[in-house]
Amino acid sequence: MDSLCAMAPSSQNMAPDTQLRVENSQDLALSSHCHEVVVMGGGLTGLVTAFMLRQKGVDVAVVERENRIGGQIHTYHERDFTFESGPSTSALSHPEVAELFELLDKSTLLKARKEAHARWIWHKRKFVEMPHGLWSGLTTPLVTLYDKFRLLAEPFRQRGVNPDETVGEISRRRLGNSYFRNFVDPFVSGVYAGDPDKLVTRFALPKLYALEQTYGSFIRGAIQKMRTPKTERERLATKEVWSCEGGMERLIEQLADGIGRERIYLGVTSAVLRPEGKDGWELRGVVTTTEDAMSDVSELSSACGEHLSEKKEMQTAKNNFVCRAQRVITTCPAYALPQLLPFVESSLLKDVSTLTYAPVVQVAVGFKDVQGRSFQAFGGLVPSTAGRKVLGILFPSSCFSHRAPEGGALFSVFMGGVRHPEWVAASDETIIETVLGELQTMLGLPRDLQPDLVRIFRHPRAIPQYEASSAQRFAAIAALQSQYPTLTLAGNLRDGIGMSDRIKQACGL
């Protein structure tokens, strides 16, 4: 569920008053640079990649299109609330995550309270806690009695033979309809904002696919893995939920300091990469400096009922930008690659650039006083069959301190996804009315209780969908990198979409 927030970089949702900016020491008029490695994209993957290369003494630079770094990671501090427009949590699911924080300021890492272990599922007009043990699994209303008995036969079912079997197909086949409806379907909505009948298991949930293929069963595989001794390094992957002290942007700041802010070039637009000679690359673009970046963020002051929105851009200078490097690593989204890589045969690049993204609307809602109500969980997910208008609701203030005033609460509400893309184009008023209505109905908030904060963030291309076309995409990436060995295509178009996946990938580049 944490990956509801694991979104592809989007430039539409950046408020000028809270941007994390990096000032380049170079005179932009002298915009010709040379480095061993250039990393395209200043999101999490790009910054971790550059940071790890700097740890090895490599001369690396980061080139970013926007006037801020962090990509979709963006922390806001407003009206005594701390909230995110993108990822707010992740899990320590790979050793690389723990190792990264060992290299940074250890105080940056913030582990969630024990309340984060609880996950809720909307079921029959109320939230029900997901089972977390044998007894709760036997007694949960989320699974029919038939499927509970049917689960006993799961270790004896045959392996699937279709490599492109979807998440929906494999879960119904091995677990039953109620497991699919009330566990798998809302989980996929939370992670991918996607349709489980379109996502291919071996790409979208490779660990689940490996359990069946390796052990013949989810249950047998899980038991065997628990019995297998772990190395000291493997034990670093504790699965704990984490964020950062003061918000996720703290991690971005630490990475920027480790890279060296003079190595980060911002506002490089119209970037075009071309091979230069036998073993080199030339990157050309235009640097535009602005006093204020475009903002596509809506704000509601509920106390006074005033709707505030601001969009302005003030250009101050444009300069040609040239950068040469021995190696280039691009972490740009798939749809940006045709412009960046004009030298690549269009038929080959098409298999990469046509990656589908789920659109998501993320709404931060804060209350300074919830009148004694408690929300002791990580959040709640909603099955697609429930007929609700939200994908899920996260409870950041229940998981981490200093996210909301004492006695208050902060909610992060998600709408849209591949099933309901129309929400991205809905008006602020419609979104606000819908979200408040869902919070009242689903969480029991009084209808006369007005929020102290509402912020809307629209992500038209948020989360990549690892569908059947992923096989062609990965093959095209492999072919392209074989043709150009010093060019690496990275980012969330491969190797997973979560923050931990991004960190793991970056550490291996």
C-alpha positions in Angstrom: 0.0 0.0 0.0 2.9 2.3 0.5 3.5 2.3 -3.2 0.3 4.2 -3.8 2.7 6.9 -3.3 5.5 5.4 -5.4 4.8 7.7 -8.4 6.7 8.6 -11.6 8.2 12.1 -11.7 5.6 14.8 -12.5 6.3 18.5 -12.8 2.8 19.6 -12.4 2.6 19.7 -8.6 5.3 22.0 -7.3 4.5 24.9 -5.0 7.0 27.8 -5.3 7.1 28.4 -1.6 8.3 25.0 -0.7 10.6 23.9 -3.5 13.9 22.3 -2.8 16.3 24.3 -5.0 19.9 23.7 -5.8 22.0 26.6 -6.8 24.7 25.9 -9.3 28.0 27.6 -8.7 28.8 27.8 -12.4 28.0 30.9 -14.5 25.1 29.6 -16.7 26.4 31.7 -19.6 29.4 29.3 -19.6 27.2 26.3 -19.8 29.7 23.7 -21.2 30.7 20.9 -18.9 32.5 17.5 -18.9 32.1 14.6 -16.5 32.8 10.9 -16.4 29.1 10.1 -15.8 26.0 12.1 -16.4 22.8 11.1 -14.7 19.6 12.3 -16.4 16.9 13.0 -13.9 17.0 14.4 -10.4 14.4 12.1 -8.8 15.1 9.5 -6.2 16.7 7.0 -8.6 18.9 9.6 -10.2 20.1 11.1 -6.9 20.9 7.8 -5.3 22.7 6.7 -8.4 24.9 9.8 -8.4 25.4 9.6 -4.7 26.7 6.0 -4.8 29.0 6.8 -7.7 30.4 9.7 -5.8 31.1 7.3 -2.9 33.3 5.4 -5.4 35.1 8.6 -6.4 33.4 8.9 -9.8 33.2 12.3 -11.4 29.4 12.4 -11.8 26.8 15.1 -12.6 23.0 15.2 -12.4 21.0 17.0 -15.1 17.4 17.8 -14.1 14.6 19.4 -16.2 12.8 21.1 -13.4 14.1 23.9 -11.1 14.1 21.6 -8.1 15.3 18.1 -7.4 13.4 15.2 -5.8 11.1 14.3 -8.6 7.8 13.2 -7.1 9.2 13.5 -3.6 8.0 16.8 -2.2 7.4 17.7 1.4 5.2 20.5 2.6 5.0 22.2 6.0 1.8 24.2 6.3 -0.6 25.1 9.2 1.2 22.8 11.6 0.9 19.8 9.2 3.7 18.0 7.4 2.6 16.2 4.3 3.7 14.9 1.0 2.6 15.4 -2.6 4.1 12.0 -3.5 5.6 9.1 -1.6 5.1 9.4 2.1 6.4 5.9 3.2 8.2 2.9 2.1 9.4 -0.4 3.5 12.8 -1.7 4.3 12.4 -4.5 1.8 15.9 -4.5 0.4 19.3 -4.4 2.3 20.3 -1.5 0.0 17.9 0.8 1.7 19.4 0.2 5.2 22.9 0.5 3.7 22.1 3.8 2.1 21.0 5.3 5.4 24.2 4.0 7.0 26.0 6.3 4.6 23.8 9.2 5.3 22.9 10.9 8.6 21.3 8.0 10.5 18.9 10.3 12.3 17.2 10.9 8.9 15.6 7.4 9.0 12.2 7.4 10.8 10.6 4.1 11.5 6.8 3.9 11.8 5.0 3.4 15.1 3.6 -0.1 15.8 0.2 1.2 14.6 1.5 1.0 11.1 1.4 -2.8 11.2 -2.4 -2.7 11.0 -4.0 -2.5 7.5 -7.7 -2.0 6.9 -9.9 -3.2 4.1 -13.3 -1.7 3.3 -15.9 -4.5 3.7 -19.7 -4.2 4.0 -19.8 -0.5 4.9 -16.9 -0.5 7.4 -13.2 -1.0 7.6 -12.0 -4.4 8.7 -8.5 -5.1 9.8 -6.5 -7.5 7.6 -5.7 -10.8 9.4 -2.1 -11.1 10.7 -2.1 -14.6 12.3 -3.7 -18.0 12.2 -6.7 -17.2 14.4 -7.5 -13.9 12.7 -7.1 -15.6 9.3 -9.7 -18.2 10.3 -12.1 -15.7 11.8 -11.8 -12.8 9.3 -15.1 -11.9 7.5 -13.0 -10.9 4.5 -12.8 -14.5 3.3 -15.7 -16.9 2.7 -15.8 -20.2 4.6 -15.5 -22.0 1.2 -12.2 -20.2 0.4 -10.9 -20.8 3.9 -11.3 -24.5 3.4 -10.1 -24.3 -0.2 -6.9 -22.6 1.0 -5.9 -25.9 2.7 -5.4 -27.4 -0.8 -3.3 -24.5 -2.1 0.0 -26.4 -1.6 -1.2 -29.2 -3.8 -2.4 -27.2 -6.8 -0.3 -27.4 -10.0 2.0 -24.7 -11.1 0.8 -22.2 -13.7 2.1 -22.7 -17.2 1.3 -19.3 -18.6 4.2 -16.9 -18.2 1.9 -13.9 -18.8 -0.7 -14.9 -16.3 -2.1 -11.8 -14.6 -2.2 -11.1 -10.9 -5.9 -11.5 -11.0 -5.7 -14.9 -12.7 -3.1 -16.4 -10.5 -4.7 -15.2 -7.2 -8.1 -16.5 -8.1 -6.6 -19.8 -9.3 -4.6 -20.4 -6.2 -6.5 -18.6 -3.5 -10.1 -18.2 -4.5 -12.5 -15.3 -5.4 -12.9 -13.8 -1.9 -9.1 -13.6 -1.4 -8.8 -11.9 -4.7 -11.7 -9.5 -4.1 -10.8 -8.4 -0.6 -7.0 -8.8 -0.5 -5.4 -8.9 -4.0 -7.6 -6.4 -5.8 -7.3 -3.6 -3.1 -3.6 -4.3 -2.7 -3.0 -3.8 -6.4 -5.1 -0.6 -6.3 -2.8 0.5 -3.4 0.5 -0.4 -5.1 -0.2 0.3 -8.7 -3.5 2.1 -8.9 -4.0 -0.6 -11.5 -6.2 -3.4 -12.7 -5.0 -6.8 -11.4 -6.4 -8.4 -14.6 -4.0 -6.4 -16.7 -0.8 -6.6 -14.6 1.4 -9.6 -15.4 2.5 -11.4 -12.2 6.1 -12.1 -13.2 6.6 -8.4 -13.9 4.4 -6.7 -11.3 4.8 -9.1 -8.4 7.9 -11.1 -9.2 8.4 -12.4 -5.7 4.8 -13.9 -5.7 5.5 -15.5 -9.1 8.8 -16.9 -7.9 7.1 -18.6 -4.9 4.9 -20.7 -7.2 7.5 -21.4 -9.9 10.2 -22.3 -7.3 8.2 -24.1 -4.7 5.0 -25.0 -6.4 2.9 -23.1 -3.9 2.6 -19.7 -2.1 2.2 -21.4 1.3 5.0 -23.9 0.8 7.3 -21.2 -0.6 6.6 -18.8 2.3 7.3 -21.6 4.9 10.5 -22.6 3.1 11.7 -19.0 2.9 11.0 -18.5 6.7 13.1 -21.7 7.5 16.0 -20.7 5.3 18.7 -19.0 7.3 19.4 -15.4 6.4 22.8 -13.8 6.0 23.6 -10.8 8.2 23.0 -8.6 5.1 19.7 -10.1 4.3 18.5 -9.4 7.8 18.8 -5.7 7.1 15.6 -6.1 5.0 13.3 -6.0 8.0 10.1 -5.0 6.0 9.6 -2.1 8.5 7.7 0.9 7.3 9.8 4.1 7.2 9.8 7.7 6.3 12.2 10.5 7.2 12.4 13.0 10.1 10.7 16.1 8.9 9.4 14.4 5.7 10.8 12.6 2.7 12.5 15.7 1.3 15.1 15.3 4.1 16.4 12.3 2.2 16.7 14.4 -1.0 18.6 17.1 0.8 21.1 14.6 2.3 21.7 13.0 -1.1 22.2 16.4 -2.7 24.8 17.3 -0.1 26.6 14.0 -0.6 26.7 14.5 -4.4 27.8 18.1 -4.2 25.2 20.7 -5.2 27.6 22.2 -7.7 27.3 18.9 -9.7 23.5 19.3 -10.1 22.3 21.2 -13.1 18.7 22.4 -12.9 16.2 23.7 -15.4 17.8 22.0 -18.4 14.9 21.7 -20.9 14.7 20.4 -24.5 17.6 18.0 -23.7 18.9 15.9 -26.6 21.5 13.2 -26.2 23.8 12.0 -29.0 26.8 9.7 -29.3 30.0 11.6 -29.7 33.0 9.7 -31.1 33.6 6.1 -30.1 33.2 6.3 -26.4 31.5 9.5 -25.5 28.2 11.4 -25.3 27.1 14.9 -25.8 24.0 16.3 -24.1 22.6 19.6 -25.4 19.7 21.6 -23.9 18.5 25.0 -22.8 18.7 26.3 -19.3 15.8 28.6 -18.2 16.1 30.2 -14.8 12.8 31.4 -13.3 11.8 33.2 -10.2 8.8 31.0 -9.7 8.1 27.6 -11.2 4.7 26.6 -12.5 2.4 25.4 -9.8 -0.6 23.1 -10.4 -1.5 22.7 -6.8 -4.8 23.7 -5.4 -5.4 24.8 -1.8 -8.4 25.2 0.3 -8.6 27.2 3.5 -11.6 25.5 5.1 -11.7 27.8 8.0 -12.7 30.8 5.8 -14.0 28.9 2.8 -11.6 30.6 0.6 -10.3 28.7 -2.5 -6.7 29.6 -3.3 -4.9 28.7 -6.4 -1.9 30.3 -8.1 -0.1 29.7 -11.4 2.7 32.0 -12.5 6.0 31.7 -14.3 8.6 34.5 -14.5 11.4 33.8 -16.9 14.7 35.6 -16.2 17.3 34.0 -18.5 17.9 31.3 -21.2 21.3 29.7 -22.0 22.5 26.9 -24.1 23.6 23.9 -22.1 26.3 21.5 -23.3 27.6 18.5 -21.3 29.9 15.7 -22.4 30.4 12.4 -20.6 31.9 9.0 -21.0 28.7 7.3 -19.7 25.1 8.4 -19.4 22.4 6.9 -17.1 18.9 8.1 -17.8 16.2 7.8 -15.1 13.7 9.8 -17.1 10.2 8.5 -17.5 9.5 6.4 -20.6 7.5 9.0 -22.4 10.4 11.4 -22.3 12.8 9.1 -24.1 11.9 9.8 -27.7 12.9 13.4 -27.4 16.0 12.6 -25.4 17.3 9.8 -27.6 16.5 10.8 -31.2 19.3 8.6 -32.5 17.5 5.4 -31.5 15.5 3.6 -34.1 11.8 4.6 -33.5 10.6 1.0 -33.8 12.9 -0.1 -31.0 12.2 2.9 -28.7 8.4 2.5 -29.2 8.4 -0.6 -27.1 9.9 1.4 -24.2 8.2 4.8 -24.6 4.6 3.5 -24.8 4.6 2.3 -21.2 1.2 2.9 -19.6 0.9 5.1 -16.5 -2.0 5.2 -14.1 -3.3 8.7 -13.3 -3.8 9.5 -9.6 -5.2 12.4 -7.6 -3.7 12.7 -4.2 -5.4 14.8 -1.6 -3.9 15.8 1.8 -6.6 16.6 4.4 -5.7 17.8 7.9 -7.8 18.4 11.0 -6.3 20.1 14.1 -9.0 18.5 16.3 -10.7 15.2 15.5 -12.6 15.2 18.7 -10.9 12.3 20.3 -11.2 9.9 17.4 -8.3 7.5 16.8 -7.1 5.9 13.6 -4.7 3.2 14.7 -3.5 1.8 11.3 -1.3 2.4 8.4 -4.4 3.1 6.3 -7.3 1.6 4.6 -7.7 0.2 1.1 -10.9 -0.2 -0.9 -11.8 -3.1 -3.2 -12.9 -2.1 -6.7 -16.3 -3.8 -6.1 -17.1 -1.7 -3.1 -18.5 1.2 -5.1 -16.5 3.9 -3.3 -14.9 6.9 -5.0 -11.5 6.5 -3.4 -8.7 4.0 -3.9 -7.6 4.2 -0.3 -6.8 6.4 2.6 -3.5 6.6 4.4 -3.1 7.8 8.0 0.4 9.5 8.1 -0.2 11.1 11.5 -0.9 7.7 13.1 2.3 6.2 11.7 4.8 9.1 12.4 5.1 11.9 14.9 4.8 15.6 14.0 2.6 15.1 11.0 -0.4 16.8 12.6 -1.0 18.8 15.8 -1.6 17.0 19.0 -5.3 15.8 19.0 -5.5 16.2 15.2 -5.1 13.9 12.2 -3.6 14.0 8.7 -5.1 11.9 5.9 -3.8 11.2 2.5 -6.6 10.2 0.1 -6.1 8.6 -3.3 -8.5 8.7 -6.3 -8.4 7.7 -10.0 -6.1 5.0 -11.2 -6.5 3.1 -14.4 -10.2 2.3 -13.7 -11.2 5.9 -13.1 -8.8 8.3 -14.9 -11.5 11.0 -15.2 -10.7 12.1 -11.6 -7.5 13.9 -12.8 -9.6 16.3 -14.8 -12.3 16.9 -12.1 -12.7 20.3 -10.6 -11.2 21.2 -7.2 -14.7 21.7 -5.9 -15.9 18.2 -7.0 -12.8 16.5 -5.6 -13.0 18.3 -2.2 -16.7 17.6 -1.9 -16.2 13.9 -2.7 -13.2 13.4 -0.5 -14.8 15.0 2.5 -17.9 13.0 2.0 -15.9 9.8 1.8 -14.0 10.6 5.0 -17.3 11.3 6.8 -18.8 8.0 5.6 -15.8 5.7 5.9 -14.1 7.1 9.0 -17.1 8.4 10.8 -16.0 12.0 10.9 -18.8 14.5 11.9 -20.3 16.3 8.9 -19.9 19.6 10.7 -16.2 19.0 11.3 -14.4 21.2 8.7 -10.8 20.5 7.7 -8.0 23.0 8.5 -6.1 21.9 5.4 -7.0 20.5 2.0 -4.4 20.3 -0.8 -5.0 18.6 -4.1 -2.1 17.1 -6.2 -2.9 15.8 -9.7 -0.5 13.2 -11.2 -1.6 12.5 -14.8 1.1 10.0 -15.3 1.8 8.6 -11.9 2.5 4.9 -11.6 3.9 2.7 -14.4 1.8 -0.4 -15.2 3.8 -3.6 -15.7 1.4 -5.2 -18.2 2.1 -7.9 -20.8 3.9 -5.3 -23.0 6.7 -5.3 -20.3 8.4 -8.2 -22.0 8.9 -6.2 -25.2 10.0 -3.2 -23.1 12.7 -5.1 -21.2 13.9 -6.7 -24.4 14.1 -3.3 -26.1 16.1 -1.9 -23.2 18.5 -4.8 -23.3 18.9 -4.5 -27.1 19.5 -0.7 -26.8 22.1 -1.1 -24.0 23.8 -3.8 -25.9 24.1 -1.5 -28.9 25.3 1.4 -26.7 27.2 -0.2 -23.7 27.8 3.2 -22.1 24.1 4.1 -22.1 21.9 2.8 -19.3 18.1 3.1 -19.2 17.0 3.1 -15.6 14.1 4.4 -13.5 10.7 2.9 -12.7 10.2 1.7 -16.2 11.9 -1.5 -15.0 12.9 -3.2 -11.8 9.9 -2.2 -9.7 8.1 1.0 -8.8 8.4 1.4 -5.0 11.0 3.6 -3.3 12.9 0.6 -2.0 13.0 -0.8 -5.6 14.4 2.5 -6.8 17.1 2.6 -4.2 18.1 -1.0 -4.9 18.3 -0.4 -8.6 20.3 2.8 -8.2 22.8 1.1 -5.9 23.5 -1.5 -8.6 24.1 0.9 -11.5 
